[in-house]
Amino acid sequence: MAYLDISHLEKSFGVNHVVKDFSLPIEKGEFVSLLGPSGCGKTTVLRMVAGFESPDRGAIRLEGKDMVPLRPNQRNVGMVFQAYALFPNLTVAQNVGFGLRIAGVDSAESKARVAQMLDLIGLPMAEYGDRYPFQLSGGQQQRVALARALAPRPRVLLLDEPLSALDAKVRVRLRGEIREIQRQLGITTIFVTHDQEEALSISDRVVVMNAGIADQVGTPFEIYNRPATPFVASFVGTLTPFEARVLDPATGTVTSGGLTLNLGRPLPSQAGATVPIALRPEAVQLGRASGREIVLPATAHSVEFMGSVIRVRAEAAGQTFLLDTFNRPDSPPPQPGEPVEISFSGRDVIVIGA
């Protein structure tokens, strides 16, 4: 049995069926992200694990013990919220030690553990222990909230969009720090986010949720490169979707928009069947490139500057292709309306749900 076993959870609020038959086994020490748009049920799943919501149906077992009948303070689960939820009238040290005091940990041990947690999050006791939340930046406040959740040594750490209120650079730095702390402690963690970059960059596994169900569960590599449903394909990353007709399933030969593509792998479809396929922008090259057997004349339609990457929308063979090219100061991108060539390989084509 998994360390944390979430089995067949259901939850409705009135006529709104928020979570539908959700199951997820999580191993000890694993970092799992629940990814999806607002309203998909990911936070409701987290709140049911924490004990703030009761499932209408299903089970939550931690190390084989049923958690559903237990109150939140009986589950030994730590939670970090989107809002930092620090006590404004308590110092940093008092905030971190609050759960220890409630649990009856003696003063000497509590002080030592608070100091350890503050060192762990990079806010040492001597410098930050006596400060109040209003004297900290947003990133520092979220670190304190994390330390407060970890101080009682919970068996599971739950993170509910903890970085969404922070600016982009702080968010990137802090998510890396959270992952490093999680690895150091070996604590089982569930992270809720609507930001695909966050989920893909720090997770062992990602659960893509849609309308209350888990559309796909897999490693970041699997989720990005082998989307199981059209929703996962459209929600995670950027792609150019097509429809193709299967010519030879044994060799993976299909036709789309007058192009014949050899995908280099067999397809689980019969000849003549229609299958959804897609290309990621990084799979399409501007100009001819070695290993890309399909070369098409195209016209640049629009150019989007994204810093290190430039995204080009090009029209070719009656279809629209998105492609990413690195920003090189000595090689400006094509201008809208300029004729170009694009190339890609059939092996890079994604068959959605295959």
C-alpha positions as CSV (number, residue, x, y, z in Angstrom):
1,M,0.0,0.0,0.0
2,A,1.1,3.5,-0.8
3,Y,2.3,5.8,2.1
4,L,-0.6,8.2,1.4
5,D,-3.5,6.5,-0.4
6,I,-6.2,8.8,-1.8
7,S,-9.0,6.6,-3.1
8,H,-12.2,7.4,-5.0
9,L,-12.8,10.8,-3.5
10,E,-16.0,12.6,-4.3
11,K,-17.1,16.0,-3.2
12,S,-20.1,18.2,-4.1
13,F,-21.1,21.7,-3.0
14,G,-24.9,21.8,-3.6
15,V,-25.4,20.8,-7.3
16,N,-21.8,21.5,-8.1
17,H,-19.8,18.2,-8.4
18,V,-16.3,19.5,-7.6
19,V,-14.3,16.3,-7.3
20,K,-15.3,13.1,-9.1
21,D,-13.9,9.7,-8.3
22,F,-10.3,11.0,-7.6
23,S,-7.7,8.4,-6.7
24,L,-4.0,8.9,-6.2
25,P,-1.4,6.7,-4.4
26,I,1.6,8.7,-3.2
27,E,4.9,7.1,-2.0
28,K,6.8,8.3,1.0
29,G,9.1,11.3,0.2
30,E,7.4,11.9,-3.1
31,F,6.7,15.4,-4.4
32,V,3.4,15.5,-6.3
33,S,1.8,18.5,-7.9
34,L,-1.9,18.9,-8.6
35,L,-2.0,21.1,-11.7
36,G,-5.1,22.6,-13.4
37,P,-7.2,25.7,-14.1
38,S,-9.2,27.5,-11.4
39,G,-12.3,25.4,-10.4
40,C,-10.9,22.0,-11.4
41,G,-11.0,20.7,-7.8
42,K,-7.3,20.6,-6.9
43,T,-7.6,22.8,-3.8
44,T,-10.7,20.8,-2.7
45,V,-8.6,17.6,-2.8
46,L,-5.9,19.2,-0.8
47,R,-8.4,20.5,1.8
48,M,-9.9,17.0,2.1
49,V,-6.4,15.6,2.8
50,A,-5.9,18.3,5.4
51,G,-9.2,17.7,7.0
52,F,-10.8,21.1,6.3
53,E,-13.4,19.5,4.0
54,S,-15.0,16.1,4.4
55,P,-15.4,13.8,1.4
56,D,-18.9,12.7,0.4
57,R,-17.3,9.4,-0.6
58,G,-13.9,7.8,-0.7
59,A,-11.0,7.2,1.7
60,I,-7.8,8.9,2.7
61,R,-5.3,6.6,4.3
62,L,-1.9,7.6,5.7
63,E,0.4,4.7,6.5
64,G,-2.7,2.5,6.3
65,K,-4.7,4.5,8.9
66,D,-8.1,6.1,7.8
67,M,-7.8,9.9,8.1
68,V,-11.3,10.8,7.2
69,P,-12.8,10.6,10.8
70,L,-9.9,12.6,12.2
71,R,-9.9,16.4,12.8
72,P,-7.2,18.5,11.1
73,N,-5.1,18.8,14.3
74,Q,-5.1,15.0,14.7
75,R,-3.6,14.2,11.2
76,N,-0.1,15.5,11.7
77,V,-0.2,17.3,8.4
78,G,1.4,20.6,7.7
79,M,-0.2,23.1,5.4
80,V,1.0,26.3,3.7
81,F,-1.6,28.6,2.3
82,Q,-1.6,31.0,-0.6
83,A,-2.1,33.8,1.9
84,Y,0.8,33.6,4.3
85,A,-1.6,33.6,7.3
86,L,1.1,34.6,9.8
87,F,0.0,36.0,13.1
88,P,0.8,39.8,12.9
89,N,1.2,40.2,16.6
90,L,3.7,37.4,16.9
91,T,7.4,37.5,16.1
92,V,9.0,35.3,13.4
93,A,10.2,32.9,16.1
94,Q,6.8,32.9,17.8
95,N,5.0,32.2,14.5
96,V,7.3,29.3,13.7
97,G,7.0,27.9,17.3
98,F,3.2,28.3,17.5
99,G,2.3,24.7,16.5
100,L,5.0,23.4,18.9
101,R,3.5,25.3,21.7
102,I,0.0,24.0,20.9
103,A,1.4,20.5,20.8
104,G,2.9,20.9,24.2
105,V,6.6,20.6,23.2
106,D,8.8,21.8,26.0
107,S,10.4,25.2,25.8
108,A,14.0,24.1,25.3
109,E,13.2,21.7,22.5
110,S,10.8,24.2,20.9
111,K,13.5,26.9,20.9
112,A,16.0,24.5,19.3
113,R,13.6,23.4,16.6
114,V,12.6,26.9,15.8
115,A,16.2,27.9,15.3
116,Q,16.8,24.8,13.2
117,M,13.8,25.7,11.0
118,L,14.9,29.3,10.6
119,D,18.3,28.2,9.5
120,L,16.8,25.8,7.1
121,I,14.8,28.6,5.3
122,G,17.7,31.0,5.4
123,L,16.4,33.4,8.0
124,P,18.6,32.8,11.0
125,M,17.2,33.3,14.5
126,A,19.8,36.0,15.5
127,E,18.8,38.3,12.6
128,Y,15.1,37.5,12.0
129,G,13.7,35.8,15.1
130,D,12.5,39.0,16.8
131,R,11.1,40.6,13.7
132,Y,7.4,40.8,13.0
133,P,5.7,39.8,9.7
134,F,5.3,43.4,8.5
135,Q,9.0,43.8,8.7
136,L,9.5,41.0,6.1
137,S,9.2,40.8,2.3
138,G,6.6,38.6,0.8
139,G,9.1,35.9,0.0
140,Q,10.4,36.0,3.6
141,Q,6.9,35.7,5.0
142,Q,6.2,32.7,2.8
143,R,9.4,31.1,4.1
144,V,8.3,31.7,7.7
145,A,4.9,30.1,6.8
146,L,6.8,27.1,5.4
147,A,9.0,26.8,8.6
148,R,5.9,27.0,10.8
149,A,4.3,24.1,8.8
150,L,7.5,22.0,9.1
151,A,8.4,22.7,12.7
152,P,6.0,20.1,14.2
153,R,7.6,17.5,11.8
154,P,4.4,16.6,9.9
155,R,4.1,13.3,8.0
156,V,2.8,15.2,5.0
157,L,3.3,18.7,3.7
158,L,0.5,20.4,1.8
159,L,1.2,23.5,-0.3
160,D,-1.8,25.5,-1.7
161,E,-0.5,27.8,-4.4
162,P,2.0,29.2,-2.0
163,L,3.9,31.3,-4.6
164,S,1.1,32.9,-6.6
165,A,1.3,36.2,-4.7
166,L,5.0,36.7,-5.3
167,D,6.7,38.4,-8.2
168,A,8.3,36.2,-10.9
169,K,11.9,36.2,-9.8
170,V,11.1,35.6,-6.2
171,R,8.7,32.8,-7.2
172,V,11.3,31.0,-9.3
173,R,13.9,31.2,-6.5
174,L,11.5,30.2,-3.7
175,R,10.1,27.2,-5.6
176,G,13.7,25.9,-5.9
177,E,14.3,26.4,-2.2
178,I,11.0,24.6,-1.3
179,R,12.1,21.6,-3.5
180,E,15.6,21.6,-1.9
181,I,14.1,21.7,1.7
182,Q,11.6,18.9,0.7
183,R,14.5,16.7,-0.5
184,Q,16.6,17.4,2.6
185,L,13.7,16.4,4.9
186,G,12.4,13.6,2.7
187,I,8.8,14.8,3.5
188,T,5.9,13.6,1.4
189,T,4.5,16.7,-0.3
190,I,1.4,17.7,-2.3
191,F,1.7,21.0,-4.2
192,V,-1.3,22.7,-5.7
193,T,-0.7,25.2,-8.6
194,H,-2.2,26.4,-11.8
195,D,1.3,27.3,-13.1
196,Q,2.5,24.5,-15.4
197,E,6.2,25.7,-15.2
198,E,6.1,25.4,-11.4
199,A,4.6,21.9,-11.6
200,L,6.9,20.6,-14.3
201,S,10.1,22.0,-12.8
202,I,9.9,20.7,-9.2
203,S,7.7,17.6,-9.2
204,D,8.3,13.9,-9.1
205,R,4.9,13.4,-10.6
206,V,2.2,15.8,-11.9
207,V,-1.6,15.2,-11.7
208,V,-3.3,17.3,-14.4
209,M,-6.9,17.9,-13.2
210,N,-9.9,18.9,-15.3
211,A,-13.4,19.4,-14.1
212,G,-12.9,17.3,-10.9
213,I,-11.1,14.4,-12.4
214,A,-7.4,13.4,-13.0
215,D,-7.0,13.6,-16.7
216,Q,-3.4,12.3,-16.5
217,V,-0.9,11.3,-13.9
218,G,2.8,11.0,-14.8
219,T,6.3,12.4,-14.6
220,P,6.8,15.9,-16.0
221,F,8.5,14.3,-19.0
222,E,5.5,12.1,-19.7
223,I,3.0,14.8,-19.1
224,Y,4.7,17.2,-21.5
225,N,5.8,14.8,-24.2
226,R,3.0,12.2,-24.1
227,P,-0.3,14.0,-23.3
228,A,-3.0,11.5,-22.8
229,T,-6.0,13.7,-23.6
230,P,-6.7,16.8,-25.7
231,F,-7.1,18.8,-22.5
232,V,-3.7,17.9,-21.2
233,A,-2.1,18.6,-24.6
234,S,-3.7,22.1,-24.7
235,F,-3.2,23.0,-21.1
236,V,0.4,21.9,-20.6
237,G,2.8,23.8,-22.8
238,T,2.1,25.3,-26.2
239,L,1.5,23.3,-29.4
240,T,0.2,23.4,-32.9
241,P,-2.7,20.9,-33.2
242,F,-3.6,19.0,-36.4
243,E,-5.8,16.2,-37.5
244,A,-4.2,13.3,-39.4
245,R,-5.5,10.3,-41.2
246,V,-3.7,7.0,-40.6
247,L,-2.2,5.5,-43.8
248,D,-0.2,2.7,-42.3
249,P,-0.5,2.0,-38.5
250,A,2.4,-0.4,-38.5
251,T,5.0,2.2,-39.6
252,G,3.2,5.2,-38.2
253,T,2.6,6.8,-41.5
254,V,-0.2,9.5,-41.6
255,T,-1.3,12.3,-43.8
256,S,-2.4,15.8,-42.7
257,G,-3.1,18.8,-44.9
258,G,-1.5,17.2,-47.9
259,L,1.6,16.2,-46.0
260,T,2.7,12.6,-45.5
261,L,4.4,12.1,-42.2
262,N,6.3,9.1,-40.9
263,L,6.1,9.2,-37.1
264,G,8.7,6.4,-36.8
265,R,6.6,4.3,-34.4
266,P,3.5,2.1,-34.7
267,L,0.0,3.6,-34.0
268,P,-2.8,1.9,-32.1
269,S,-5.3,2.9,-34.8
270,Q,-6.6,1.3,-38.0
271,A,-5.8,2.5,-41.4
272,G,-8.2,5.3,-42.4
273,A,-8.8,6.4,-38.8
274,T,-8.5,10.0,-37.8
275,V,-6.1,10.8,-35.0
276,P,-5.2,14.1,-33.2
277,I,-1.5,15.1,-33.6
278,A,0.5,18.1,-32.5
279,L,3.9,19.8,-32.7
280,R,5.6,21.7,-29.9
281,P,7.2,25.0,-31.0
282,E,10.7,23.7,-30.1
283,A,10.3,20.8,-32.5
284,V,10.0,23.2,-35.5
285,Q,13.2,24.7,-36.9
286,L,13.5,28.0,-38.8
287,G,15.4,27.0,-42.0
288,R,16.7,23.6,-42.9
289,A,18.2,21.5,-40.2
290,S,20.0,18.2,-40.0
291,G,17.7,15.3,-39.0
292,R,14.5,17.2,-39.9
293,E,13.3,15.5,-43.1
294,I,10.3,17.7,-43.7
295,V,11.1,21.1,-45.2
296,L,8.3,23.5,-46.2
297,P,8.3,27.0,-47.7
298,A,6.4,29.3,-45.4
299,T,5.5,32.9,-44.7
300,A,6.2,34.5,-41.3
301,H,2.9,35.7,-40.0
302,S,3.9,37.2,-36.6
303,V,6.9,37.4,-34.4
304,E,6.7,37.4,-30.5
305,F,9.8,38.4,-28.6
306,M,10.1,36.4,-25.3
307,G,13.6,37.3,-24.1
308,S,15.9,34.3,-24.7
309,V,13.4,32.8,-27.2
310,I,11.6,34.3,-30.1
311,R,8.3,32.7,-31.2
312,V,7.4,32.8,-34.8
313,R,3.9,32.0,-36.2
314,A,4.3,30.8,-39.8
315,E,1.9,29.7,-42.5
316,A,2.9,26.7,-44.6
317,A,1.0,24.0,-46.6
318,G,-2.3,25.7,-45.7
319,Q,-1.7,25.4,-41.9
320,T,-0.3,27.5,-39.1
321,F,2.9,26.4,-37.4
322,L,4.4,27.8,-34.2
323,L,8.1,27.6,-33.8
324,D,10.7,28.8,-31.2
325,T,14.1,30.0,-32.1
326,F,16.8,31.3,-29.7
327,N,17.4,35.0,-29.5
328,R,20.7,35.8,-31.1
329,P,21.7,39.5,-31.3
330,D,23.6,39.0,-34.5
331,S,20.7,37.1,-36.2
332,P,17.4,39.1,-36.2
333,P,14.2,37.1,-36.6
334,P,12.1,37.3,-39.8
335,Q,9.7,40.1,-40.3
336,P,5.9,39.5,-40.7
337,G,5.2,38.7,-44.3
338,E,8.8,37.6,-45.0
339,P,9.2,34.2,-46.9
340,V,11.0,31.6,-44.8
341,E,11.6,27.9,-44.7
342,I,10.6,25.7,-41.8
343,S,11.6,22.1,-41.0
344,F,10.7,19.4,-38.6
345,S,10.8,15.6,-38.2
346,G,7.9,13.2,-38.1
347,R,9.5,11.6,-35.0
348,D,8.8,14.9,-33.1
349,V,5.1,14.7,-33.8
350,I,3.0,14.0,-30.7
351,V,0.0,11.7,-31.1
352,I,-2.4,12.8,-28.4
353,G,-3.7,10.0,-26.3
354,A,-1.5,7.3,-27.9
